[in-house]
Structures are given as structure tokens and as C-alpha cells.
């Protein structure tokens, strides 16, 4: 783990040596365990940099490391896992109003292990709880295209419109590892073709999935001080995402702006306000997310403050709280805190 982490640090630090900016972020996340989310929490850091080749062309590179923290159930324990996420892209400023951007993102094959409990309905109709370790080998690779139009007329009411499309291919093999007696009992009560989540995971499920995200954002800038942002996104899949098994960290791609989904989204809507003082920026946002199948919905609230310490150094503190709900009420709660520094280089 140390060798791979050192490689990430070396690559990202070397890239923006003469870059426009260099950022470092630390993130801590915690969620309650549930049938769709065995994770108890994670901690990580990210490095990002951009380089301006000309006034029109620039490139950026980001690398994130996440440590899934240890998880424990009544009979099972997992020490945690290491996850790496990468993104690289380029931006072209056509003129003072139009910008286009392209990026690729991915996560190399990573094995995650989480202690997990899943209900199983036997052939006699009895429901028991299987207690084991969910082992998932996941990888992802995708690309994003974004176009942006801004009025930039120096008026009291400016407008920015962004449209984006992202396609991500996800590979996931998941298996619920049980003690020998429990595994034999589960297999005996899982006939071929049983679509129970527990049965699929005891046998082992390998389900590639293609996810498409189509998004649009409108931003109104008032008096050069206040930004009001309305964002919407729809998610499409090449198959029912409920058949994947348990939603993985690579699939959710945790980001403080969007939260950490514990099930596959089909749509999100977000409203954000940003106010700029001379040295401090304040941001407050709310997002509603609708999950696929019968996984319910997601609510999250995010607040952050950015302090312009100097012309070349900025400090940001952020906090996010979220909850998942279904017809029975709240089913999963979590939160994320993050701190980051941004260096603006000549």
C-alpha cells in the first residue's frame, strides 16, 4: 500500500510543478451500515493540479486515495481496504463566452472487504440473517464531455449554462464469504435462479454495468457577489442496477459536492447558493436524489466556507450530512467532513 500511495503522490506533485494551481484535500466519511451499504466509514486525501499551456488550453490531473475503515458485525470482521481514483482531462476556452472540457476517469481493480449482514428467506418462509464478509473486486473506467456558455457581460445579472455527459463502465465481482456451516445452509436454501440478494452474493455475482449520466446546470450571478445554482442529472443503465449486488465505492464515486450514494441514482436535483465576501466565500446547498428500483431516496445538505488567506493560498472547510429514506422512513444516515488547501502558482 505504501508503495502505491507514494507513486500517486509523486506523479501528481511532479505534474503541476509550473501549474496554475495545486490542491490538497483531506476527507472523512461515515455512514450507518445497511443492506445496500456495508461501509462504516472512510478517510482519504486527494491531490489535484492544473497547467495552463496557453490562454485557451489547460490540462488537469487528480488522484484520490480512500481507506475504507474497518467494519464489524456480530460474527465477522474486516480490517478495511484501499481504493484509488484517478481523473485527467483538458479544457479549451473557445472565446470569452464558450468553454469545452473532456476528461477520463477510472479506478484500477481493487478488492474491498466489509463485514455484512444480509437477510435470507428460506424455502419454508423463515427469514434468517447471514453474517459474513462481503468481498468485492471492482474497477471502473469512464469519460466526460462538458460544454459551458457564460454571458460575461459584466452586468448585474450574469448567466452560465453547463451541459455534460458521462459514460462509465463498471466491473464488479462480489461474494459473501461465510463460515462453512452457514455457507452450506445458505446454498441449500438458494435454488438455481433465486434472485434474492443474499443468494446471488453467496454464489458470487459478476455483473458489468454501464452507467450514463446526463446533466445540466444553470447559474445566475447577481451583483458579482451571489451565485444561485440549479443542477439536474439523469442516470441511465444498460441493465437493472439492482442486479449488481451491493453498491461499491467506485460506483458511487464519493465527492463532497454530491455526497456518497449508497445505491444507484436514477435522478438528482440540487440547489446551491454561494456568496462572496472580500476574503470569505460561503456556500450552502441541498440535493434530492432518487434511487433505482425500491432503494428509496436520498437527501443531503452541504455547507462550506473558503478563506482567501492570500492571493496565492486558499483554505476550505466543508461538511455534508445525508440520509436515505424509503416507505418506512429513514434507513441510512451519514456525513462527510473535508478540509482542503489550494495554492495558486504563477
C-alpha positions in Angstrom: 0.0 0.0 0.0 2.8 2.5 0.9 4.5 2.0 -2.5 1.3 2.6 -4.5 0.5 5.6 -2.4 4.0 7.1 -2.8 3.6 6.6 -6.6 0.3 8.6 -6.6 1.9 11.4 -4.6 5.0 11.5 -6.9 3.0 11.6 -10.1 0.6 14.3 -9.1 3.2 16.5 -7.4 5.5 16.2 -10.4 2.8 17.1 -13.0 1.9 20.6 -11.7 5.4 21.9 -11.0 4.7 25.0 -13.0 1.0 24.7 -12.9 -1.7 27.2 -12.5 -2.8 25.6 -9.2 -2.2 22.8 -6.8 -4.7 21.4 -4.4 -4.6 19.0 -1.4 -7.8 17.7 0.3 -8.4 15.6 3.4 -11.8 13.8 3.7 -13.5 11.8 6.4 -16.8 10.0 5.8 -19.1 7.9 7.9 -22.3 6.0 7.2 -24.6 3.6 9.0 -24.4 0.0 7.7 -27.4 -1.3 5.8 -28.4 -4.0 3.3 -27.3 -1.7 0.5 -24.3 -0.2 2.2 -21.9 -2.3 4.4 -19.4 0.6 4.7 -19.0 2.2 8.1 -16.7 5.0 7.0 -13.6 6.0 5.1 -10.7 8.5 5.3 -8.7 9.8 2.4 -6.9 12.5 0.7 -6.7 13.9 -2.8 -4.2 15.8 -4.9 -5.0 17.9 -7.9 -3.2 20.2 -10.3 -3.8 22.2 -13.5 -1.4 23.6 -16.1 -2.1 26.4 -18.5 -0.4 25.8 -21.8 -1.9 28.9 -23.4 -4.7 31.3 -22.6 -7.0 28.9 -24.3 -5.6 25.4 -23.4 -5.2 23.9 -20.0 -4.9 20.4 -18.6 -5.7 18.9 -15.1 -4.9 15.8 -13.2 -6.4 14.5 -9.9 -5.6 11.4 -7.8 -7.6 10.3 -4.7 -6.8 7.7 -2.1 -9.5 6.3 0.2 -9.1 4.0 3.1 -12.2 2.0 3.8 -12.2 1.8 7.6 -12.6 -1.5 9.5 -16.1 -3.0 9.8 -17.5 -5.4 12.3 -20.7 -7.3 12.8 -21.8 -9.9 15.5 -19.7 -12.7 14.0 -17.5 -11.1 11.3 -14.7 -8.5 11.0 -12.8 -6.8 8.2 -9.7 -4.6 8.6 -10.6 -2.4 5.7 -9.5 -1.7 2.1 -7.5 0.7 -0.1 -9.2 2.4 -3.1 -7.6 4.7 -5.7 -9.4 7.0 -8.1 -7.9 9.0 -10.9 -9.0 11.6 -13.4 -7.3 13.6 -16.1 -8.5 16.0 -18.8 -8.2 19.1 -20.8 -10.1 22.4 -21.2 -10.4 24.6 -24.2 -11.7 28.2 -23.9 -13.2 29.0 -27.3 -13.8 32.7 -26.5 -14.9 34.8 -23.6 -18.3 33.0 -23.6 -17.8 29.4 -24.5 -15.7 26.6 -22.9 -15.5 22.9 -23.6 -13.8 20.2 -21.5 -13.1 16.5 -21.8 -11.9 14.1 -19.1 -11.3 10.4 -18.4 -11.7 8.9 -15.0 -11.1 5.5 -13.6 -10.3 3.2 -10.7 -7.9 0.2 -11.0 -9.1 -3.2 -9.8 -9.5 -3.0 -6.1 -10.6 -5.6 -3.6 -12.9 -4.3 -0.8 -13.8 -6.4 2.2 -16.7 -5.3 4.5 -18.4 -7.2 7.3 -22.0 -7.5 6.3 -25.3 -9.0 7.4 -28.0 -9.9 4.8 -31.4 -11.4 5.3 -32.2 -14.7 3.6 -35.7 -16.2 3.2 -35.6 -20.0 3.4 -37.7 -22.4 1.4 -40.0 -22.7 4.4 -40.6 -19.0 4.5 -38.4 -18.4 7.5 -36.1 -15.3 7.4 -32.6 -15.6 8.9 -29.6 -13.3 8.8 -26.4 -14.3 7.1 -23.3 -12.8 8.8 -20.1 -12.8 6.8 -17.6 -10.7 4.9 -18.6 -9.2 1.6 -15.6 -9.4 -0.8 -15.8 -7.2 -3.9 -13.4 -6.8 -6.7 -14.3 -3.6 -8.5 -12.9 -1.4 -11.3 -14.2 1.5 -13.4 -13.3 3.5 -16.5 -15.2 6.4 -18.0 -15.2 9.7 -19.8 -16.9 13.0 -19.5 -17.7 15.8 -22.0 -18.8 19.2 -20.8 -19.8 22.4 -22.6 -20.3 25.8 -20.9 -21.7 29.1 -22.0 -21.4 32.3 -19.9 -22.7 35.8 -20.7 -19.7 37.5 -19.2 -21.2 40.9 -19.9 -20.2 42.5 -16.6 -23.9 43.2 -15.9 -25.7 42.9 -12.6 -27.3 39.5 -13.7 -25.0 37.1 -15.5 -25.9 33.6 -16.7 -23.9 30.4 -17.1 -25.3 27.2 -18.6 -23.4 23.9 -18.4 -24.3 20.6 -20.1 -22.5 17.4 -19.6 -22.5 13.7 -20.4 -20.5 11.0 -18.6 -20.3 7.3 -19.5 -18.7 4.9 -17.1 -18.1 1.2 -17.4 -18.2 -0.7 -14.1 -16.8 -4.1 -13.4 -17.8 -5.8 -10.1 -17.4 -9.4 -8.8 -18.9 -9.8 -5.3 -19.1 -12.8 -3.0 -20.4 -13.1 0.6 -17.9 -15.2 2.5 -19.5 -17.3 5.3 -18.4 -19.8 7.8 -18.6 -23.4 6.4 -21.8 -24.4 8.2 -23.6 -21.1 7.3 -22.5 -21.3 3.7 -23.7 -24.9 3.3 -27.1 -23.9 4.8 -27.4 -20.9 2.5 -26.5 -22.8 -0.6 -29.1 -25.5 0.3 -31.7 -22.8 0.6 -30.8 -21.0 -2.6 -32.0 -23.0 -5.6 -30.8 -22.1 -9.1 -32.4 -18.9 -10.3 -33.2 -17.5 -6.9 -32.9 -13.7 -7.3 -32.6 -12.9 -3.6 -29.6 -10.6 -3.0 -28.2 -12.9 -0.4 -28.4 -15.9 -2.7 -26.7 -14.0 -5.6 -23.9 -13.0 -3.3 -23.4 -16.4 -1.6 -22.9 -18.0 -5.1 -20.9 -15.0 -6.3 -22.2 -12.4 -8.8 -20.1 -10.9 -11.7 -22.1 -8.0 -13.1 -20.6 -5.5 -15.5 -22.6 -2.3 -15.7 -22.6 0.8 -18.0 -23.8 4.0 -16.3 -24.6 7.1 -18.3 -25.1 10.5 -16.5 -26.7 13.4 -18.4 -26.6 16.7 -16.5 -27.4 20.4 -16.9 -26.6 23.3 -14.6 -27.9 26.9 -14.6 -26.0 29.5 -12.6 -27.2 33.1 -12.0 -24.6 35.6 -10.8 -26.1 38.6 -9.1 -24.2 41.8 -8.5 -20.9 39.8 -8.9 -21.4 38.6 -5.3 -24.1 35.9 -5.2 -24.3 32.7 -7.3 -27.6 30.8 -7.4 -27.1 27.3 -9.0 -29.7 24.8 -10.1 -28.4 21.4 -11.2 -30.2 18.4 -12.5 -29.0 15.0 -13.7 -30.5 11.8 -15.0 -28.8 8.3 -14.9 -29.2 5.6 -17.4 -28.0 1.9 -17.2 -27.6 -0.9 -19.7 -29.3 -3.3 -17.3 -31.2 -3.1 -14.0 -28.6 -1.8 -11.5 -30.4 -3.6 -8.7 -28.8 -6.8 -10.0 -25.3 -5.6 -9.4 -25.3 -6.7 -5.7 -24.1 -4.2 -3.3 -23.3 -0.7 -4.5 -19.5 -0.1 -4.4 -17.3 2.9 -3.6 -16.1 3.0 -7.2 -19.7 3.1 -8.5 -20.7 5.8 -6.0 -17.5 7.8 -6.6 -17.7 9.8 -3.4 -17.5 13.5 -3.9 -18.2 16.2 -1.3 -20.3 18.1 -3.8 -22.6 15.2 -4.4 -22.4 13.0 -1.3 -21.7 9.3 -1.3 -24.7 7.4 -2.7 -25.4 4.0 -1.1 -27.5 2.8 -4.1 -27.6 3.7 -7.8 -29.3 7.0 -8.6 -31.8 7.5 -11.4 -32.1 11.3 -10.9 -30.7 14.1 -8.8 -31.7 17.8 -8.3 -29.6 20.3 -6.5 -30.0 23.9 -5.4 -26.9 25.8 -4.2 -26.2 29.4 -3.1 -22.7 30.9 -2.9 -21.9 34.4 -1.5 -18.6 36.1 -1.9 -17.2 38.5 0.7 -13.9 40.2 0.2 -11.9 37.4 1.9 -14.5 34.7 2.6 -16.9 32.6 0.4 -19.9 30.9 2.0 -21.7 28.1 0.2 -24.9 26.2 1.2 -26.6 23.5 -0.9 -29.4 20.9 -0.8 -29.7 17.9 -3.1 -32.5 15.4 -3.6 -31.7 12.1 -5.2 -34.0 9.3 -6.4 -32.6 5.8 -6.2 -33.3 3.0 -8.7 -35.6 0.1 -8.0 -37.0 0.1 -4.4 -33.9 1.6 -2.8 -35.8 4.8 -1.9 -34.5 8.4 -2.0 -31.6 10.5 -0.7 -31.5 13.9 1.0 -28.3 15.8 1.6 -27.3 19.2 2.9 -23.8 20.7 2.3 -22.2 23.8 3.8 -18.7 25.1 3.2 -16.5 28.2 3.9 -13.5 29.2 1.9 -11.0 31.7 3.3 -8.7 33.6 0.9 -5.7 33.7 3.1 -3.6 35.5 0.4 -3.6 35.9 -3.3 -1.9 32.5 -3.7 -3.4 30.5 -0.9 -6.9 29.4 0.0 -8.3 27.2 2.8 -11.7 25.4 2.6 -13.7 23.6 5.3 -16.8 21.6 4.3 -19.4 19.5 6.0 -22.2 17.3 4.5 -25.0 15.4 6.1 -27.2 12.9 4.3 -30.0 10.4 4.9 -31.6 7.7 2.8 -35.4 7.1 3.2 -37.9 4.6 1.9 -41.6 4.0 2.5 -40.8 3.0 6.1 -38.8 6.2 6.9 -35.1 6.9 7.3 -33.0 3.8 6.7 -29.4 5.1 6.5 -27.6 8.2 7.7 -24.1 9.5 7.1 -21.9 12.5 7.0 -18.7 13.8 5.5 -16.2 16.5 6.6 -13.4 17.8 4.5 -10.6 20.3 4.6 -8.6 21.5 1.6 -5.9 23.9 0.6 -5.4 25.5 -2.8 -2.1 27.0 -3.9 -2.3 29.4 -6.9 1.0 29.4 -8.7 2.4 31.9 -11.2 
